[in-house]
Amino acid sequence: MNPLVEEIRINLGHIELAAHLFGPEDGQPVIAVHGWLDNANSFARLAPALPGLRIVALDLAGHGHSDHRPAGVGYHLADYVQDVLLVAGQLGWQRFSLLGHSLGAIISVLLAGALPERVERLALIDGLLPLTDEAGQAPERLGEALLARLALGDKRKPVYSDPERAIQARMSGRLPVSREAAQLLAQRGLMAVPGGYTWRSDSRLTLPTAVRFTPEQALAFARRIRCPSLLVLAEDGLLSAHRALLEDLPIGIHSLPGGHHLHLDDVTGTHAVADCFNRLFSIS
């Protein structure tokens, strides 16, 4: 194992999460939260480039080496937020910072808005607010989600004959990544099964969301943030078209070249993101 990282498990009572631990014991406490269908290796390059921080990079429930949620239980944003808060409690951290990418950034914003007194700093990578619906769309949204859950039992995850095929699939997925990034995610995300390899992630993670916030509700969380905050915006990422909306929020924005996984795709992107966040974490 890389001497810069320690593998740990955190028992939350209702579920056990796996995580990578970086940095000195007396470093600033930080919980790092990865994106949808990723895992703790999302921060394998970035965390070592953030000196002075005690970073716990989680595998979220249903991802990587963490437990899946029990049968009949879904993957809801509020439950992810609760898990992160419980992790802080297990670590004895009353105040802590959050480092989030994509879905992890959304979870971080929700927690920082709900309990602003608990969050010291907020470091976000190409993610901010959850997907939203207007109020009148709620019945149709729930109906689609219910039918998708009923149909899930007939679906099977793809099995790849060798890891390379899985890596190629990850490179060309809905959110494409570089080969280096795909290899890192596959190291932690693949498992052997009869016939080859498949991803460890819970199939339920691909189900549509049953209930979404309205735009006004989602914005209310971001507007309630009180800590020093910085959003690194990927120029070829998911949020670049919405910069005007983002500039009305109490969050600093810094644009960098690269795609949605710019912190993981290559060393240049990692160092650029690290430079931004090292400045954020140096604020007294």
C-alpha positions as a LaTeX table, in Angstrom:
\begin{tabular}{lrrr}
\hline
Residue & $x$ (\AA) & $y$ (\AA) & $z$ (\AA) \\
\hline
Met1 & 0.00 & 0.00 & 0.00 \\
Asn2 & 1.12 & 3.56 & $-0.65$ \\
Pro3 & 2.78 & 4.72 & 2.60 \\
Leu4 & 0.98 & 8.05 & 2.24 \\
Val5 & $-2.43$ & 6.43 & 2.72 \\
Glu6 & $-3.97$ & 4.15 & 5.32 \\
Glu7 & $-7.02$ & 1.94 & 4.71 \\
Ile8 & $-9.63$ & 2.24 & 7.47 \\
Arg9 & $-13.23$ & 1.21 & 8.14 \\
Ile10 & $-15.77$ & 3.30 & 10.04 \\
Asn11 & $-18.76$ & 1.63 & 11.68 \\
Leu12 & $-21.78$ & 3.94 & 11.78 \\
Gly13 & $-24.10$ & 1.40 & 13.40 \\
His14 & $-26.46$ & 1.07 & 10.47 \\
Ile15 & $-23.65$ & 0.64 & 7.92 \\
Glu16 & $-19.87$ & 0.30 & 7.71 \\
Leu17 & $-17.93$ & 2.56 & 5.37 \\
Ala18 & $-14.45$ & 2.10 & 3.97 \\
Ala19 & $-12.09$ & 5.05 & 3.64 \\
His20 & $-8.55$ & 6.17 & 2.88 \\
Leu21 & $-6.78$ & 8.23 & 5.54 \\
Phe22 & $-4.17$ & 10.80 & 4.51 \\
Gly23 & $-2.00$ & 13.29 & 6.34 \\
Pro24 & $-0.70$ & 13.98 & 9.86 \\
Glu25 & $-2.74$ & 13.19 & 12.96 \\
Asp26 & $-2.68$ & 16.85 & 13.97 \\
Gly27 & $-3.67$ & 18.13 & 10.52 \\
Gln28 & $-6.82$ & 20.11 & 9.79 \\
Pro29 & $-9.74$ & 17.62 & 9.78 \\
Val30 & $-11.25$ & 17.12 & 6.31 \\
Ile31 & $-13.82$ & 14.63 & 5.02 \\
Ala32 & $-13.49$ & 14.02 & 1.27 \\
Val33 & $-16.59$ & 12.87 & $-0.61$ \\
His34 & $-16.37$ & 11.46 & $-4.14$ \\
Gly35 & $-18.77$ & 11.57 & $-7.07$ \\
Trp36 & $-21.49$ & 9.22 & $-8.30$ \\
Leu37 & $-20.18$ & 5.71 & $-9.10$ \\
Asp38 & $-16.62$ & 6.73 & $-8.13$ \\
Asn39 & $-14.80$ & 5.80 & $-4.92$ \\
Ala40 & $-12.13$ & 7.01 & $-2.49$ \\
Asn41 & $-9.46$ & 6.71 & $-5.20$ \\
Ser42 & $-11.00$ & 9.85 & $-6.70$ \\
Phe43 & $-8.68$ & 11.67 & $-4.25$ \\
Ala44 & $-5.64$ & 9.40 & $-4.67$ \\
Arg45 & $-3.74$ & 12.12 & $-6.53$ \\
Leu46 & $-5.18$ & 15.23 & $-4.89$ \\
Ala47 & $-5.03$ & 14.34 & $-1.18$ \\
Pro48 & $-1.21$ & 13.89 & $-1.04$ \\
Ala49 & $-0.87$ & 17.33 & $-2.69$ \\
Leu50 & $-2.74$ & 19.01 & 0.22 \\
Pro51 & $-0.17$ & 19.08 & 3.05 \\
Gly52 & $-1.21$ & 19.78 & 6.62 \\
Leu53 & $-4.63$ & 18.20 & 6.25 \\
Arg54 & $-5.97$ & 15.08 & 7.94 \\
Ile55 & $-8.14$ & 13.80 & 5.08 \\
Val56 & $-10.60$ & 10.93 & 5.39 \\
Ala57 & $-11.60$ & 10.04 & 1.82 \\
Leu58 & $-14.76$ & 7.96 & 2.02 \\
Asp59 & $-16.21$ & 5.25 & $-0.10$ \\
Leu60 & $-19.85$ & 6.34 & 0.06 \\
Ala61 & $-22.46$ & 3.72 & 0.86 \\
Gly62 & $-22.90$ & 1.41 & $-2.12$ \\
His63 & $-19.53$ & 2.41 & $-3.61$ \\
Gly64 & $-16.04$ & 0.94 & $-3.50$ \\
His65 & $-15.40$ & $-1.23$ & $-0.44$ \\
Ser66 & $-18.21$ & 0.24 & 1.68 \\
Asp67 & $-21.32$ & $-1.73$ & 2.56 \\
His68 & $-24.41$ & $-1.52$ & 0.39 \\
Arg69 & $-27.60$ & $-0.27$ & 1.99 \\
Pro70 & $-29.99$ & $-3.03$ & 3.13 \\
Ala71 & $-32.58$ & $-4.49$ & 0.79 \\
Gly72 & $-35.58$ & $-2.21$ & 0.39 \\
Val73 & $-33.59$ & 0.92 & 1.28 \\
Gly74 & $-32.71$ & 3.57 & $-1.31$ \\
Tyr75 & $-29.81$ & 5.94 & $-1.78$ \\
His76 & $-31.14$ & 9.37 & $-0.83$ \\
Leu77 & $-29.16$ & 12.59 & $-0.57$ \\
Ala78 & $-30.27$ & 13.17 & 3.01 \\
Asp79 & $-28.94$ & 9.74 & 4.00 \\
Tyr80 & $-25.54$ & 10.49 & 2.47 \\
Val81 & $-25.44$ & 13.77 & 4.39 \\
Gln82 & $-26.31$ & 11.91 & 7.60 \\
Asp83 & $-23.54$ & 9.38 & 6.94 \\
Val84 & $-20.93$ & 12.13 & 6.56 \\
Leu85 & $-22.07$ & 13.73 & 9.80 \\
Leu86 & $-21.89$ & 10.37 & 11.59 \\
Val87 & $-18.37$ & 9.83 & 10.24 \\
Ala88 & $-17.35$ & 13.14 & 11.80 \\
Gly89 & $-18.87$ & 11.98 & 15.07 \\
Gln90 & $-16.96$ & 8.68 & 14.98 \\
Leu91 & $-13.74$ & 10.60 & 14.39 \\
Gly92 & $-14.49$ & 13.01 & 17.25 \\
Trp93 & $-14.60$ & 16.02 & 14.95 \\
Gln94 & $-17.02$ & 18.71 & 16.11 \\
Arg95 & $-15.86$ & 21.08 & 13.37 \\
Phe96 & $-14.37$ & 19.89 & 10.10 \\
Ser97 & $-13.93$ & 20.85 & 6.47 \\
Leu98 & $-15.44$ & 19.17 & 3.43 \\
Leu99 & $-13.76$ & 18.35 & 0.12 \\
Gly100 & $-16.32$ & 17.21 & $-2.43$ \\
His101 & $-16.38$ & 16.30 & $-6.11$ \\
Ser102 & $-19.60$ & 16.18 & $-8.17$ \\
Leu103 & $-22.17$ & 14.28 & $-6.05$ \\
Gly104 & $-19.75$ & 14.68 & $-3.15$ \\
Ala105 & $-19.80$ & 18.45 & $-3.64$ \\
Ile106 & $-23.61$ & 18.41 & $-3.55$ \\
Ile107 & $-23.60$ & 16.39 & $-0.33$ \\
Ser108 & $-21.07$ & 18.82 & 1.13 \\
Val109 & $-23.16$ & 21.88 & 0.24 \\
Leu110 & $-26.29$ & 20.34 & 1.78 \\
Leu111 & $-24.44$ & 19.61 & 5.02 \\
Ala112 & $-22.77$ & 23.03 & 5.13 \\
Gly113 & $-26.13$ & 24.72 & 4.55 \\
Ala114 & $-28.04$ & 22.57 & 7.04 \\
Leu115 & $-25.45$ & 22.82 & 9.84 \\
Pro116 & $-23.19$ & 25.79 & 9.02 \\
Glu117 & $-21.76$ & 25.82 & 12.55 \\
Arg118 & $-20.12$ & 22.42 & 11.94 \\
Val119 & $-18.25$ & 23.16 & 8.70 \\
Glu120 & $-14.92$ & 25.01 & 8.77 \\
Arg121 & $-14.17$ & 25.22 & 5.04 \\
Leu122 & $-15.80$ & 24.00 & 1.86 \\
Ala123 & $-13.68$ & 22.85 & $-1.12$ \\
Leu124 & $-15.79$ & 21.87 & $-4.14$ \\
Ile125 & $-14.83$ & 20.38 & $-7.52$ \\
Asp126 & $-17.29$ & 20.78 & $-10.41$ \\
Gly127 & $-20.39$ & 20.20 & $-8.33$ \\
Leu128 & $-22.68$ & 22.35 & $-6.21$ \\
Leu129 & $-26.46$ & 21.85 & $-6.26$ \\
Pro130 & $-28.61$ & 18.74 & $-6.69$ \\
Leu131 & $-30.73$ & 18.25 & $-9.78$ \\
Thr132 & $-34.06$ & 19.99 & $-9.27$ \\
Asp133 & $-37.66$ & 19.83 & $-10.44$ \\
Glu134 & $-40.49$ & 22.31 & $-10.40$ \\
Ala135 & $-43.14$ & 21.38 & $-7.84$ \\
Gly136 & $-45.62$ & 20.20 & $-10.48$ \\
Gln137 & $-43.20$ & 17.55 & $-11.75$ \\
Ala138 & $-43.13$ & 15.66 & $-8.44$ \\
Pro139 & $-45.89$ & 13.10 & $-9.19$ \\
Glu140 & $-44.39$ & 12.09 & $-12.54$ \\
Arg141 & $-40.92$ & 11.91 & $-11.00$ \\
Leu142 & $-42.11$ & 9.58 & $-8.25$ \\
Gly143 & $-44.00$ & 7.40 & $-10.71$ \\
Glu144 & $-40.92$ & 6.92 & $-12.89$ \\
Ala145 & $-38.84$ & 6.03 & $-9.85$ \\
Leu146 & $-41.35$ & 3.49 & $-8.56$ \\
Leu147 & $-41.54$ & 1.69 & $-11.91$ \\
Ala148 & $-37.74$ & 1.66 & $-12.24$ \\
Arg149 & $-37.43$ & 0.03 & $-8.83$ \\
Leu150 & $-39.91$ & $-2.67$ & $-9.78$ \\
Ala151 & $-37.93$ & $-3.41$ & $-12.95$ \\
Leu152 & $-34.53$ & $-3.53$ & $-11.25$ \\
Gly153 & $-34.79$ & $-7.23$ & $-10.39$ \\
Asp154 & $-34.61$ & $-8.15$ & $-14.07$ \\
Lys155 & $-31.39$ & $-6.22$ & $-14.69$ \\
Arg156 & $-27.82$ & $-7.49$ & $-14.28$ \\
Lys157 & $-24.62$ & $-5.52$ & $-14.07$ \\
Pro158 & $-22.28$ & $-5.93$ & $-17.07$ \\
Val159 & $-19.49$ & $-8.47$ & $-16.69$ \\
Tyr160 & $-16.18$ & $-7.74$ & $-18.45$ \\
Ser161 & $-13.81$ & $-10.50$ & $-19.51$ \\
Asp162 & $-10.81$ & $-8.62$ & $-18.12$ \\
Pro163 & $-10.12$ & $-5.38$ & $-16.22$ \\
Glu164 & $-8.96$ & $-3.60$ & $-19.36$ \\
Arg165 & $-12.43$ & $-3.84$ & $-20.90$ \\
Ala166 & $-13.95$ & $-2.38$ & $-17.76$ \\
Ile167 & $-11.41$ & 0.45 & $-17.81$ \\
Gln168 & $-12.25$ & 1.19 & $-21.45$ \\
Ala169 & $-15.96$ & 1.30 & $-20.57$ \\
Arg170 & $-15.27$ & 3.72 & $-17.70$ \\
Met171 & $-13.20$ & 5.96 & $-19.95$ \\
Ser172 & $-16.11$ & 6.36 & $-22.37$ \\
Gly173 & $-18.95$ & 6.47 & $-19.85$ \\
Arg174 & $-21.51$ & 9.19 & $-19.19$ \\
Leu175 & $-18.74$ & 11.27 & $-17.57$ \\
Pro176 & $-15.58$ & 10.34 & $-19.53$ \\
Val177 & $-12.25$ & 10.18 & $-17.71$ \\
Ser178 & $-8.63$ & 9.71 & $-18.72$ \\
Arg179 & $-7.04$ & 6.26 & $-18.77$ \\
Glu180 & $-5.07$ & 7.09 & $-15.63$ \\
Ala181 & $-8.23$ & 8.14 & $-13.80$ \\
Ala182 & $-10.14$ & 5.07 & $-14.97$ \\
Gln183 & $-7.33$ & 2.80 & $-13.81$ \\
Leu184 & $-7.32$ & 4.37 & $-10.34$ \\
Leu185 & $-11.09$ & 4.08 & $-10.01$ \\
Ala186 & $-10.98$ & 0.48 & $-11.26$ \\
Gln187 & $-8.34$ & $-0.48$ & $-8.70$ \\
Arg188 & $-10.89$ & 0.11 & $-5.99$ \\
Gly189 & $-14.10$ & $-0.34$ & $-7.92$ \\
Leu190 & $-13.77$ & $-3.71$ & $-9.68$ \\
Met191 & $-14.31$ & $-7.19$ & $-8.27$ \\
Ala192 & $-13.93$ & $-10.68$ & $-9.73$ \\
Val193 & $-17.12$ & $-12.60$ & $-10.53$ \\
Pro194 & $-17.85$ & $-15.75$ & $-12.52$ \\
Gly195 & $-16.95$ & $-14.95$ & $-16.11$ \\
Gly196 & $-14.75$ & $-11.95$ & $-15.43$ \\
Tyr197 & $-15.06$ & $-8.65$ & $-13.57$ \\
Thr198 & $-17.80$ & $-6.23$ & $-12.64$ \\
Trp199 & $-18.09$ & $-3.02$ & $-10.65$ \\
Arg200 & $-18.63$ & $-3.24$ & $-6.90$ \\
Ser201 & $-21.16$ & $-0.39$ & $-6.91$ \\
Asp202 & $-24.75$ & $-1.18$ & $-5.93$ \\
Ser203 & $-27.09$ & $-1.46$ & $-8.93$ \\
Arg204 & $-29.63$ & 0.69 & $-7.07$ \\
Leu205 & $-27.33$ & 3.69 & $-7.52$ \\
Thr206 & $-28.47$ & 3.93 & $-11.15$ \\
Leu207 & $-32.16$ & 4.24 & $-10.27$ \\
Pro208 & $-33.85$ & 7.61 & $-10.88$ \\
Thr209 & $-34.36$ & 9.86 & $-7.90$ \\
Ala210 & $-37.84$ & 9.58 & $-6.40$ \\
Val211 & $-38.05$ & 13.14 & $-5.03$ \\
Arg212 & $-36.06$ & 16.22 & $-6.00$ \\
Phe213 & $-35.72$ & 19.64 & $-4.41$ \\
Thr214 & $-37.29$ & 22.59 & $-6.16$ \\
Pro215 & $-34.76$ & 25.15 & $-7.48$ \\
Glu216 & $-35.61$ & 27.49 & $-4.61$ \\
Gln217 & $-35.00$ & 24.79 & $-2.01$ \\
Ala218 & $-31.65$ & 23.81 & $-3.50$ \\
Leu219 & $-30.44$ & 27.41 & $-3.65$ \\
Ala220 & $-31.45$ & 27.95 & $-0.02$ \\
Phe221 & $-28.77$ & 25.50 & 1.11 \\
Ala222 & $-26.00$ & 27.24 & $-0.83$ \\
Arg223 & $-27.11$ & 30.67 & 0.38 \\
Arg224 & $-26.87$ & 29.51 & 4.01 \\
Ile225 & $-23.18$ & 28.61 & 3.78 \\
Arg226 & $-21.15$ & 30.68 & 6.25 \\
Cys227 & $-17.61$ & 29.26 & 5.94 \\
Pro228 & $-14.80$ & 30.13 & 3.48 \\
Ser229 & $-15.76$ & 28.24 & 0.34 \\
Leu230 & $-14.27$ & 27.69 & $-3.10$ \\
Leu231 & $-15.71$ & 25.97 & $-6.17$ \\
Val232 & $-13.19$ & 24.82 & $-8.76$ \\
Leu233 & $-15.09$ & 24.95 & $-12.04$ \\
Ala234 & $-13.93$ & 22.69 & $-14.87$ \\
Glu235 & $-14.04$ & 24.62 & $-18.15$ \\
Asp236 & $-15.25$ & 21.47 & $-19.94$ \\
Gly237 & $-17.25$ & 20.18 & $-16.97$ \\
Leu238 & $-20.87$ & 20.08 & $-15.89$ \\
Leu239 & $-21.29$ & 23.59 & $-14.47$ \\
Ser240 & $-19.51$ & 25.87 & $-16.92$ \\
Ala241 & $-22.78$ & 26.85 & $-18.64$ \\
His242 & $-24.31$ & 27.98 & $-15.32$ \\
Arg243 & $-21.66$ & 30.42 & $-14.13$ \\
Ala244 & $-24.05$ & 33.39 & $-13.98$ \\
Leu245 & $-26.23$ & 31.58 & $-11.44$ \\
Leu246 & $-23.20$ & 30.51 & $-9.39$ \\
Glu247 & $-21.86$ & 34.03 & $-9.08$ \\
Asp248 & $-24.90$ & 35.06 & $-7.01$ \\
Leu249 & $-23.93$ & 32.61 & $-4.26$ \\
Pro250 & $-21.57$ & 33.09 & $-1.27$ \\
Ile251 & $-18.95$ & 30.80 & $-2.81$ \\
Gly252 & $-15.71$ & 31.74 & $-4.54$ \\
Ile253 & $-15.27$ & 30.39 & $-8.06$ \\
His254 & $-12.05$ & 29.54 & $-9.88$ \\
Ser255 & $-12.15$ & 28.14 & $-13.42$ \\
Leu256 & $-9.50$ & 25.69 & $-14.59$ \\
Pro257 & $-8.93$ & 23.88 & $-17.89$ \\
Gly258 & $-10.12$ & 20.30 & $-17.96$ \\
Gly259 & $-13.11$ & 18.03 & $-17.70$ \\
His260 & $-15.35$ & 16.93 & $-14.86$ \\
His261 & $-12.59$ & 14.81 & $-13.26$ \\
Leu262 & $-9.84$ & 17.41 & $-13.74$ \\
His263 & $-8.44$ & 16.68 & $-10.25$ \\
Leu264 & $-7.83$ & 13.03 & $-11.22$ \\
Asp265 & $-7.35$ & 12.95 & $-15.00$ \\
Asp266 & $-3.71$ & 14.08 & $-15.02$ \\
Val267 & $-0.96$ & 15.49 & $-12.83$ \\
Thr268 & $-1.33$ & 18.99 & $-14.29$ \\
Gly269 & $-4.97$ & 19.16 & $-13.26$ \\
Thr270 & $-4.22$ & 17.72 & $-9.83$ \\
His271 & $-1.59$ & 20.38 & $-9.12$ \\
Ala272 & $-3.81$ & 23.19 & $-10.39$ \\
Val273 & $-6.69$ & 22.12 & $-8.13$ \\
Ala274 & $-4.31$ & 21.60 & $-5.22$ \\
Asp275 & $-2.94$ & 25.15 & $-5.61$ \\
Cys276 & $-6.48$ & 26.54 & $-5.29$ \\
Phe277 & $-7.35$ & 24.49 & $-2.22$ \\
Asn278 & $-4.02$ & 25.01 & $-0.47$ \\
Arg279 & $-4.79$ & 28.72 & $-0.54$ \\
Leu280 & $-8.30$ & 28.07 & 0.82 \\
Phe281 & $-6.98$ & 25.98 & 3.71 \\
Ser282 & $-4.35$ & 28.58 & 4.58 \\
Ile283 & $-7.03$ & 31.15 & 5.48 \\
Ser284 & $-6.81$ & 31.84 & 9.21 \\
\hline
\end{tabular}
